[in-house]
Amino acid sequence: MATGTIHKLHRCGFPVLVLETQRPGAIRRRAAFSEAVYDGVSEVEGVTCRLADSVVQALDIIAAGDIAMMVDEKCRILDEVKPWALVDCIMAKANTGTNRGMADITIAIGPGFTAGVDVDLVIETIRGHDLGRIIEKGRATEDSETPGTIDGFTSERVIYSAQHGVYREVAKIGDLVTKGQTIAVVSNEEGEYPIFASITGVLRGSIRDGYKVHKGLKIVDIDPRESERKNCFTISDKSRCVAGSVLEGLFYLGNR
């Protein structure tokens, strides 16, 4: 979700600085700029994001035409810079501290925020008629905790870790997998626990190899449509919709 917004704002000419956690846990890693934290650089649909160690380096990256990313979980960079707009794409389903005093314009994606109180605008993220709706007063719909339906599958296509330990991938994102096939292994002090494909399809998302997982963490996403392999590497329709609403919100508030 964050990557879609970042990508669109960059393509529309905004200088974008992204803040990330020390250990991003994206599942759809091949379509997520957060991988720059680990690899130093991440490219999604022809747009490049580079990791920076300082504000000076971040500004140099932006001046060179790329997106800059810094590891800053507490948003301490606000002690050094004053952004025109701040967009909260944390997707924690709760407000972790974002407030209207952080920037001239503040926009939050998804549930956990009250528009007009915590932030200026909230963007609806639940699929359906209101997806992408800009909320000026009130809150977005609370998370249903049910994955979106793809080809008749909902919760079946998402796998959560049954143990704590270190995740080791066997199948790669983009691979065709068969129901029951071993696609990963979680290892801990008690042994190794294979992760089996829950349905037949394309491995659309898989948490990073070597990631320390906990019980209940989302680790795998399978798309039952074998013909849609290209979707593993591109921004989703939902993310594009939400990103467009963020862009509209910036112009709406900026012009006003």
QUIPE-V374796 format. One record per residue. RES is the residue in one small letter. PSI is psi in degrees with one decimal (999 if undefined). OMEGA is omega in whole degrees, -180 to 180 (none if undefined). NEAR is the number of other C-alpha atoms within 10 Angstrom. Layout:
[[RES/PSI/OMEGA/NEAR] [RES/PSI/OMEGA/NEAR]]
//
This chain:
[[m/-44.5/180/22] [a/-42.5/-178/20] [t/-39.3/179/21] [g/-42.9/179/23] [t/-45.8/179/23] [i/-47.7/-178/23] [h/-47.1/-177/24] [k/-44.0/-179/18] [l/-39.6/178/19] [h/-46.3/-178/18] [r/-24.8/179/11] [c/4.5/173/9] [g/2.2/179/9] [f/136.4/172/14] [p/119.7/-172/17] [v/127.9/172/22] [l/122.6/-176/23] [v/137.1/175/22] [l/135.4/-178/22] [e/168.9/175/20] [t/170.9/180/14] [q/-27.3/-178/13] [r/74.1/179/14] [p/140.8/-178/19] [g/42.0/-179/19] [a/140.5/175/18] [i/-47.1/180/18] [r/65.5/-171/22] [r/-28.0/-177/21] [r/-4.1/176/23] [a/38.6/-177/24] [a/126.2/177/23] [f/-16.3/-178/29] [s/-19.1/179/30] [e/-16.5/178/23] [a/-25.6/178/21] [v/-37.6/-178/22] [y/-41.2/-172/13] [d/-7.2/-179/10] [g/-22.7/-180/13] [v/147.8/176/18] [s/136.1/180/22] [e/129.4/178/17] [v/119.8/178/18] [e/48.8/174/11] [g/1.8/179/7] [v/135.9/-174/16] [t/135.6/176/17] [c/132.5/-177/29] [r/142.2/180/25] [l/135.8/179/27] [a/150.5/179/23] [d/-12.9/-177/11] [s/166.5/177/13] [v/-40.1/180/16] [v/-46.7/179/9] [q/-38.2/179/16] [a/-43.3/180/22] [l/-33.9/176/18] [d/-40.8/179/14] [i/-44.7/180/21] [i/-42.2/-180/19] [a/-28.5/180/12] [a/-4.2/175/9] [g/8.3/179/15] [d/176.7/175/20] [i/138.2/179/29] [a/144.2/178/27] [m/139.9/175/28] [m/147.0/173/24] [v/112.0/-176/20] [d/81.3/-175/13] [e/-25.9/-176/11] [k/4.5/179/13] [c/38.7/-179/14] [r/-15.1/-179/10] [i/-20.3/179/16] [l/-12.6/174/11] [d/-18.1/-176/7] [e/-31.3/-177/8] [v/156.5/177/10] [k/97.7/-177/12] [p/150.7/174/15] [w/-38.2/-180/12] [a/145.9/175/15] [l/128.3/-180/23] [v/121.1/179/21] [d/108.7/178/21] [c/26.5/-173/17] [i/-29.9/180/17] [m/36.5/176/16] [a/-4.4/-178/12] [k/20.9/177/15] [a/155.9/178/13] [n/118.1/-178/18] [t/10.6/177/13] [g/-4.3/180/10] [t/136.6/180/20] [n/166.5/-174/18] [r/-14.2/179/18] [g/-4.3/-176/11] [m/-25.3/-178/17] [a/168.2/178/18] [d/-36.9/179/14] [i/132.6/178/19] [t/130.5/-179/26] [i/137.0/178/28] [a/143.8/180/28] [i/123.7/172/28] [g/-170.9/-174/28] [p/162.0/176/21] [g/-6.2/-177/20] [f/150.0/173/26] [t/116.0/179/19] [a/135.4/-178/22] [g/-8.7/178/16] [v/-65.6/179/14] [d/-44.5/-178/20] [v/171.7/-180/25] [d/-44.1/-178/21] [l/150.5/174/28] [v/139.7/180/32] [i/128.1/179/27] [e/136.0/-178/24] [t/-2.5/178/23] [i/130.6/179/20] [r/147.2/-180/11] [g/-163.1/-174/8] [h/-32.3/-175/7] [d/4.3/179/13] [l/126.3/-180/19] [g/-1.2/-179/24] [r/137.3/179/17] [i/121.1/-177/20] [i/121.8/179/19] [e/-25.7/177/17] [k/127.4/179/14] [g/-162.9/-171/14] [r/159.2/174/19] [a/165.0/178/25] [t/137.2/179/15] [e/151.6/-177/14] [d/133.4/-180/13] [s/-15.4/-178/8] [e/16.5/176/7] [t/122.3/180/9] [p/151.7/179/14] [g/150.0/-179/15] [t/130.0/175/13] [i/114.9/178/13] [d/35.1/177/9] [g/-6.5/-179/9] [f/139.6/176/15] [t/-96.6/-177/13] [s/-22.4/-179/14] [e/-27.4/-173/15] [r/-6.1/-180/23] [v/135.8/-178/20] [i/134.7/177/19] [y/146.6/-179/15] [s/134.6/178/19] [a/-7.7/-180/15] [q/167.4/169/17] [h/157.2/179/17] [g/-162.0/-179/22] [v/127.4/-178/17] [y/130.7/176/27] [r/120.6/-178/21] [e/143.5/174/20] [v/-51.1/174/14] [a/153.3/-179/16] [k/154.6/175/16] [i/130.4/-177/23] [g/-13.8/179/22] [d/147.4/170/16] [l/127.9/-179/19] [v/155.1/-179/23] [t/141.5/179/17] [k/127.9/-179/12] [g/-11.5/-180/12] [q/142.0/175/16] [t/119.0/-177/17] [i/-12.7/179/22] [a/171.6/179/22] [v/137.6/172/19] [v/123.8/-177/23] [s/137.6/173/19] [n/-170.9/-175/14] [e/-15.2/-179/7] [e/-12.2/179/7] [g/-164.1/180/8] [e/134.9/-176/15] [y/112.7/-179/18] [p/147.3/175/16] [i/121.8/-177/23] [f/144.9/176/16] [a/129.6/-177/25] [s/-26.2/177/21] [i/168.9/175/19] [t/136.0/180/18] [g/-153.4/-180/23] [v/132.5/176/26] [l/97.6/-175/27] [r/-32.5/-178/27] [g/145.5/179/23] [s/130.6/-178/27] [i/157.4/-171/24] [r/139.1/177/21] [d/130.1/-179/14] [g/-1.5/-179/13] [y/137.4/177/17] [k/114.5/-175/17] [v/159.8/173/22] [h/161.8/-179/17] [k/130.4/180/11] [g/-5.1/-179/12] [l/135.6/176/15] [k/126.2/-175/18] [i/-20.6/-175/23] [v/144.6/176/23] [d/124.7/-179/26] [i/132.3/177/28] [d/119.4/-178/27] [p/-12.5/-178/23] [r/100.4/-177/14] [e/-23.5/-179/16] [s/-9.1/-175/11] [e/32.6/-178/13] [r/-34.2/-178/19] [k/-23.9/-179/11] [n/-19.4/-180/18] [c/-21.2/-171/22] [f/7.9/-177/18] [t/161.3/-180/15] [i/138.3/-175/20] [s/163.3/177/14] [d/-39.1/180/12] [k/-44.2/-179/15] [s/-39.3/178/19] [r/-38.9/180/19] [c/-48.2/180/18] [v/-41.4/179/25] [a/-40.6/178/24] [g/-35.0/179/16] [s/-36.3/175/21] [v/-44.9/179/26] [l/-46.2/178/15] [e/-42.9/-179/13] [g/-38.4/179/22] [l/-45.3/179/21] [f/-38.1/-180/11] [y/-49.6/180/10] [l/-36.1/-180/13] [g/-41.9/180/12] [n/-29.4/-179/7] [r/999/none/6]]
//
